[in-house]
Amino acid sequence: MNLALVFRISGVLLILNGISMFFTPGMAVGMYGWEESGPLIVVIRALGISFLATGILALMLPVWIENKLASAGMLWGVINLAWVAHIGYDLYAANISGGAAIANLILTAILAILFFVMSSRHSN
């Protein structure tokens, strides 16, 4: 496994989440145990677009900045840690619930660790 592969894995997961949020926002809302409403659907679709764009960026970064990929990997690791803190707090505070939230927490934590480890190896 190398750092470019970690970026690709992250990109694919982000794109899949983005597609789900944009095209089936009701399902995304339900996975978090929320009550579906018009304004929430709009927010979820907007978040889906953000996930899609970020996923495409994650897929393209290894090609665009090959010689600076370790720095980008560290930044991506920090971003993933912020998501871990966000999802973890929301689970703890019972703002979200369910298997999908727990799976996202675990996958995001694993990706954060992989970004830090692979970035460290890539820079040496």
N, C-alpha and C positions, 0 to 999 in steps of 0.2 A: 504494500500500500504506500502511496506517496501523497504529497500535499495536493497535487492537481486532482487526484481521485477524490479526496475529501471534499474539495470544492464542488466537484461534479455531483457527489452524493447529496450534499447540502442543497445544491441547485435543483436537483430532481425532487427532493422532498418539499422544497418551497413551492415549486411549480405545481406539484400535485395538490398541496394545500390551497394554493391560489385558485386553481381550477375548481376545486370543491367549493370554496367560498364564493366565487363569482357566479358559477352556473347553478349551484344548489345551496344557496345561502340558508334556506330553511333547515337543511340537514346539518350544516355547520352550526347553526344556532342550537339545534336539538342536541348535538354532541356535547355541548357545554352545559346542558340542562337549563337553558334560558327559555323564556316565553317569546315566541315569535311576534314581532310587530313590524309595521312598515318602516319606521325610522331605523330600527335595528338591522333590517335587511339591507338598507342603503349603506349603513356603516360596514356591514360584513362584506358586501360587494366591493366597496372601496378598499377594504383591507385585503381582499382577494387580488385586486389589481396590484397593490403594493407587494404582496407575496410573489405574484407572477414576475414583476419587474426585478425584484431582488433575486429571484431564482435564476432568471436569465443572466443577470449580472454575475452571479456566482459561477454559472457555466462558462462565461466568457473571460473572466479575470485571468485564469491560467494562461490563456492564449495571448492576452493583451500585455500582461506585465510579468512575463516569465522570470526576468532577473530581479524583480522585487516581490515575488510571490510570498516569501517568508513574512515580510512586513504585513502584507494584506491578510495572510493567514492568522497572524496574531490579532489583527483588528477584527477579523471575522470571529475569532475565538472569544473576544471581549463582547461582541454583539450577541453571540450565543449565550454567554454567561448572563447577560442582561435579560435575555428571554427566559433562562432557567430561573432567575430570581423572580421575574414577573409571573411566570406560570406557577412556580412553587408558592409564592405568596397568595395568588388567587385560589389555589387549591386549599391552602391552609385556612384562608379566610372564608372558605365555602362560597366564593364568588363563581367558581366553576366546579364541575364535578365530572366523573365518568372516566371510562377507560381511555377515551381519545385524549383527554387532557393529560392523563398519567403517561400514556405512550409518547405524547409530544414532549413532556418533561424529560423522560428518559432518553429519547432520541436526541434532543437538543443538548442534554448534558454530555452524551457520548460524543456528539459532533464538536462541542467546545473542547473537550479533552483531546480529541484527534487533531483539531486545528492547532492547539498549543504544542502537542508532541511533534506533529509532522512539520510545523513551522520551525521548531527548534532544530530538528534534523536537517531540514532543507537549508537553513542558514549556515550550517557547519560545513 
